[in-house]
Amino acid sequence: MPHQIAYKRLSRTDGHRKALLRNLATSFFKHEKIETTSTKAKEISKVVERLITTAARGDLHSRRLVAEFITEPAVVKKLVEQIAPALKDRSGGYTRITKTRVRPGDAAELSIIELVR
C-alpha cells in the first residue's frame, strides 16, 4: 500500500495530469459548476481552493500566479475581480461536491462540483 501520496495520478502522465487539471479548473471558473467523475472532482477541488485563496489577495503577483495555471485571460479576470472578492470572507471550503449518478458506459461515479456562495 502506497503511503504519503499527496495526489491521485488519474492514470495519466505528469504532463497530461497537469493539463487535465488546468483545463478542468478553467472550465470550473468559467461556468462555476462542472460535472465530472468523483475522483477528478476531489482532485480539482484541491487546486481550485488554492487558486481562490491566492486570488483573494488581489495584488498583481497573485494575479500572475493564477494566470500561470488558468488557460484563458478572461477567466483569470473573472476569478480575480468577481469570484475571489465574493468569497474573501470565507476561511476555506469554497467548493461543494455532490454525487449525482453512475455513467452508463463505464459505470463511473459522477459528481457535480460547484462554488459555494
Summary of the structure (lengths in Angstrom):
residues: 117
radius of gyration: 14.7
end to end distance: 38.3
largest distance: 45.3
contacts: 307
relative contact order: 0.17
helix: 51%
strand: 17%
